[in-house]
Amino acid sequence: MSNALERVELLVGKESIDKLRKATVIIIGVGGVGSYAAEALARSGVGKLILIDHDVVALSNLNRQIHATYSRVGFSKTESMMQRISTYNDACTVICVDKFFSLEVESYFTEDIDYVIDAIDTVTSKLDCIELCHRKGIPCISSLGMANRFDPSKVAQTTLDKTTYDPLAKACRDMAKKRNIRYKIPVVFSSEIPYKQNQELNPDGKTRKERIPPASMVFVPAASGLLCASIVTRSIMFNPKNL
C-alpha cells in the first residue's frame, strides 16, 4: 500500500478515500485561511477544488499564506495555489476562478458541490455566499475574523449566534438579522480578544482596511483553515451533504 495517501487510508479506510477522491469543494478567498484549507484538502485526497479569488500574491502575504513565495509575488493567488498543489498531488483537479465573489459566480454552485468554505473578509459578500449555499442546499462553513490575534488554541467551531469578541462576527450577525436569516450559520471563529491595530500604513487608501490594515501572523489564520478543512473532510467521509 505504498502511495501518497497510505497514511490517510490507515486512519479512515479505503471507502472514505474513495469518497474524498470523488468530492468537489469550493474555497472562496485563497488567503491566510483559504490557502491552508486548500492545502489540507488536497493533501487529504479531495479530488476537485474550485478556488475563487481575484487577488494576487503580495509581499505582505509572505508571513502567513502558504502559497506565498518570492517567486509568486504579483501572480494570481488561485494559480499559485494550483501550482503548489500540482507538486504533491497531480490527481487533484484545481479550477481557478480569478474573480471576487459575487452572484456572478453562482454557476459554479451546482448539485455536484459537496461543500463550500467561505474565507471571505467582507460582510456583504459573506452573507451573500451563506444565503446562496442555503438556497442551493450546499453545506457551507464560514471562517470569521482571524487577524489581530496570536493564539491558535482559541479557534473553534460553533454557530454565528454563539460567537464572541469578534467584530466581523458582530457585523455578520447584524446583517443576518436585517436579512431576516433565521437558520443557524456554521462558523469557525476565535474567542481570543483581538489586538487593536490603529497604525495607518497607507494614507491614500480608499477604505479603512487599506489605510489601516489588520495585523496578522500565521498561527490563527492557518488554524482556521485547517479546522475548516477538517470539518469538510469529516462531513464528506462520514455524513455527506449534512454536517
N, C-alpha and C positions, 0 to 999 in steps of 0.2 A: 504494500500500500504506500509506495514511495511517490508522493506527489505533493503539490503546493498546499493542498487542503487536508493532508492526512491528520494533522493535529486537531483541526476543526472537526473532522469526522469522528475522531476518537471521543470528542466531547458530546456531539449532538447526533451522530449516526448518519448513515447514508441517505435515509429518507429526507432528513432535514437539509442535507447538502443539495439534494435534487430540487427541493422547494426553493432554496436560495438561488440556485442556478437559473430557475425559470422566472424569478421575480424581477419586477421593474420598480425602481424608486426614483422619485423626483426630489431633487435638492434645490431649493431656491435661496440663493445667496451663498457664494462659494468663498467665504472669508475665513475668519478665525474659527467660527463654529462649523460652517458648511464644509470647509476643506478637510477637517478631521473626521466629519461624518462620512464624507465620500471615501476617504482613506480606509476607514474601518469597514465600511460596507464592501468595498472592492476586495479587501484582504480577507473578508469572511465568505466570499464566493457569490455575492449578489451578481446576477447575470447581466443586468442592464441598469445604467444610471443616466438620468436626464438632468443635466446641470444648467440652471438658469441664473445668469448674472451678466450684467453689461460692463462691469468694471474691469480694469487692468491691474496687474501686479505693480505695486509701488514700493519704493524703498522703505516706507513706513510700515509695510506689511511683513518685513523680513523677521521681525521678532516673534511672530505668533501664527503665521499662516503656513501650512505645511508644504504648499506648492510654491511658496515664495523663495526664490533664489536670485542671486545677482543676474544670472543668465536669462531669467524670465521677466525682469523688470520691463514694463511697457507692453508686455504681451497679455492677451486675454486670460482672465483667471480660469475660465472654463476649459480653454485649450491647454493651459498649463497643468491643470488637474488631470485632464485626459492623458497628456504626455507622461505624467508621473505614473499614473495607473498602468499604462502600457508597459512600463519597465518591470512590473512584477505580476501582472495578471492580464495576459493578452486574450483571455476568454471573456473578459468583461467588456461589453459594448457600452461606449460612452457617447451620448449625444450632447453636443454643446449648443446652447441657445443663448447667444450673446445679446440679451435684451433685459432691461429692467422688468420686474414682474408687473404685469397689468393684465386686464382681461383679454388682451391681445394674444396671450399665450395659452388661452383656455383650451385650444385644440389639442394640447399635449395631455390634458387631464381626461383620459379615457378610462373605460372599464378595465383595461389591461394594467392600470397602475395599481400596485399593491400598497404603496404608502407614499406620503409626502412629508418631507422635512422642511419646515418653514424657518429659515435662518435670516429672515428679512429684518432690517433695523428701522423701518418706517411704519408708523402706526396704521395709517390708512391701508397700505399695501398688505400688512399682516392680516388685518381684518378682512380684506378682500379675498385673500388666499384661504383663510379659515372658512369663510362663507361659501366660497367656490367648492372646496373639498366637501363641506357638509351637504351642499346641494347635489354633488355628484356621488355621494356615498363613498368617498375615498378617505381612509384613515389619515389623520394629519397630526403631527406633533410639532408644536411651536417652541422655539428657543427664545427666551426673553433676554433682558439686559445682562450682559456678561462683562461689560467694560467697567473700569474703575474698581476692580476687585482683585484679591490676591489668593483666596482660599478655595481650592477646588473641592474640598470636602463639604462645602456648603451647597453644592449643586445637587438638585433633587427633582424628581418627577412629581407633579401634582396637577391641579386644575387651576385655571386662571383666577377663579373666585377665592382661592386659598393662598394667593401669593402675598408676600410682604416685602418691604424695604426695596422695592423696585419701581422707579419712576416710569419705566416703559410699561410695566405690567399695569400700573395705575391708569396710564393713558389708554391702554387697551381695554381695561375694564370700563372706563368711562365711555369709550366709543362703542363697545359692545352693548352697553345699556342704551345708548342713543339709537342704536340699530335694532333694539328690541331682540337681541340674541338671548335666548333663554336656556339653550343647551349648554352642557359642560364643555369647556375647551381644554383639552390636554396640553400641558406645557412642561418645559424644563426651565427651572429658574434657580437663582442663587439667593439664599436667605441672608447672605453677608451684606451688612450696611455698606453701600458704596462710598468710596473715597470721592471727595468733592474736587473736581478738576476745573479751575476757573481761569487758567492761564491762556491768554489769547495768542495763538501762534500764527494765524492768517487773518490780519485785519481787513483784508479785502474780500473775505469770504461772503457769499450771498446768504448763507444760513448760519445759525448759531453753531451747528456741528462743524461747519467748515472753518469758522473763526476760532472756536474753542473745541478742538477735537477731544473725544474721550481718551482717557489714559487706559492702557491695556498691556497685559503680559500674557504669555502663552497659557498659563495654568488653567484659568477658568473657562475661556472660550473652548479650549481643547477638551476639557472635562464635559462641557455641554455637548459638543459634537459627538464625543464617544458615547455619552449616555443616550443621545437621540438615536444613534446607530444601533445601540444595544436594544433599545425599545422596539425599533423597526425589525431588527433581525429576529428577536424572540417572537414577535407577532406573526411574522411570515412563517416561521418554523412551527409554532405551536397553536396559533389562533388566527389564521389568515383573515384579513379584512375586518378584524374586530379585536382591538387590543383589550 
